[in-house]
């Protein structure tokens, strides 16, 4: 049962990534933690490269890239 849920979740994530990678706008999710505990991008579509000039992976690894 747990494996079925994990497979569906992985499929949903792949579908979302596929959709967002093929639209002409940048989508991202940015989290700012309370009490000045930092911030980070937890999602970034491929189009962020045209805005920030870094890959989505670089942006998610380092919000200040």
N, C-alpha and C positions, 0 to 999 in steps of 0.2 A: 504494500500500500504506500509506504513512504517513498519507494522508488518511483511509483507512478506520479506522485506529487512533484518530486524533484525533476522528473522528465518533462512534465507539463510546464513547470516553472522555467526550465532551461529553454524549452521551445518558445515560451512567451518572451523571454529575454532576447532570444535570437530574432524573433519577428520584430520586436520593437527596434532592435539595432538595425535590422535590414531596412525598415521603414525610415528611420531617422537618417540613415546614411545616404538616402536617395532623395531627400528634399533639399531645396536650394537655400535653406536657412540654417543657421547654427542653433542647436539646442544643447543646453547644458543644465546641470543641477549643481548648485554651489551651496555648501553648508558652512555657516559661520557658527562656531561653538560659543556657548556663553562663557562669561568671565574671562574673556581674552584668551581662550584655550586654543585659538587658531582657527583656520578655515581650510577648506579643500573643495575641489571639484570631485563629485562622486560619479558624474556621468558627463560625457562630452561627445557630440556627434562629429563626424568627419569634417563637416563644414567649419568647425572652429579654427581649423588651420588657416583659412582665409582671413580670419579676424585677428587671431593671436599669433599667427606664424609659428606655431608649434603643433605637434600632433596631439590628438586626443589623449594618447597614452602619456605623453610628456606633461600635459596639462593636469591630468589626474594624479600623476606622481608628484608634481610640484606646482602648486597654485601660483607660484611666483616665477614660473619658467619664462 
